[in-house]
């Protein structure tokens, strides 16, 4: 039995919940995948998967074994890459996932510089605002907003953010400017939907040592920061979001800050990879590049916001 091949087949079946899709992904027949999983179960003397006509699921033993397999295969892939001689010349496929606003505003305009610097890298970029599972979705590196709690991941914190409450000048002229957080209840509000709860995030406020979390009814809520900003620019209401993503709208006068004295610390932004890939050359160069973009923008944003005060 080729245990590594069997483990790879098992992991792919578990990720895709299908023997057929796993076979397509690995470029082998369904019979090969079935044989690999059966050999692994025989070797371990336990059942790893529940099979039905509609779906494949993990047993409790399978769920425990899957975590270990993912860790082992990630370590193996990282070791292989390190010893392939790529340390001086990063090469191969690099799959990254970044927030939509970061991708459109910072990454895409600068990509030509990165690809010219590392022509042997094949970069695949996903833009979305959800938290991805790096192992299950085979992502090499992410730019993550918020805390990183997964023990198998390595996070490099790049910048901190602040939460600003703002609206368009037209909206404020028509509806007035709130002077205290409680006054927001009388306004049209644009919320941001949480990835897990599917409910709008609580609004955060801090003044000196006083910190408050308030829940407001929102007239509209989006699962996209970009959509929130677009709605606010068109006068749909007041939103609260990170300073980095609205700085240019503030500098151009398209949005105005309200309740500035109640501005609260926001989420950190980090570059994150699997621990097994922390020494990979391609991970290192892209992480450095992303950090450079974020730090440059942080300095630019600070200048904008200082000028806007």
Steps between C-alpha positions, in 0.01 A plus 500: 500500500622848408386668818566857383298445183221348710507795738482749211199317358328489839560873562361594160189283546444656843539853358271444201252253661519288187713217363428608141597864554813392688596277208453788254705734719788253528481387138441131575205263476231468763609139551849616598359740759271229643791256520721754676237577764421131552871420542535781753200382701631143499842621611349704785239241599222761503247666274593851391203592282124453498383421146145561379356526152491879530790605720825395660566610859764451765472263794634623833822304437513645150466858624790452743715329239423769240657773713820298537511414131460865400783599731732223376433572131548873550834436673605268218406749229688774682811283537488404133481860388782613725732234360412551134750779468237774493644699785688739271239504222138462618301302248189290453135560579410734785135515610405803709174633641450868583212726605316657207587859589869418552513309172339769289649808662855383575594161360372511142655842421839374626494148354702585190792599723480172692470273196790678329712443807411128523420378145519130594208526742150414381277710723135408562303763692160463665317815608236455768404618847444164670748312719640213294632166623854500363546124526161385372500752213870455421585869544866584558465846653224741602474861603276464805300772676454413866642250747668179387429217743573184300807332657621363166534851353776757526386864509715807441313808619561792265275792596230596747183681400247734655123495457349814354132589485421698186243603242470707183465879527160480325370254758620712792349818355164328468494302825732691732830411670488268804693627802481186718490126418141463628379751241581249225171326584320787326705459181511271201785256565702276268616185679758232429389138524715264704637199313379256767195654662359659186393786722632857481811563708467701817617860473812585702569829677776621730554831672798511731477189716128454430430230242152404382345240268155589371251311287296712261225404257642547151300611199726291280794266566757346267754219526737718297689803628519631147121486464462684832722781379323526164165530678633769734648697210153509343340636815338180629602565860778490758755217519784400729809343348880493507682826436715348225207425271334844515804727522495605134125566508560720805791680335288572190207622709266225382463379859524685832589362844242533777555420868875534448554532876347151533734330251593150623792265424421269209626159394865434418599396149744209472668289236428135581633166373509138608780434747650238269555765231646773717849457346379470141668758274184577307309552825771728631517725194124544469460559874768771483330654197155504664649646819673771298171598334311509829765703682526751215124541500491528880738796482298654218174454688643654816597805296152522347322470833731749671429748219125436532486583872 
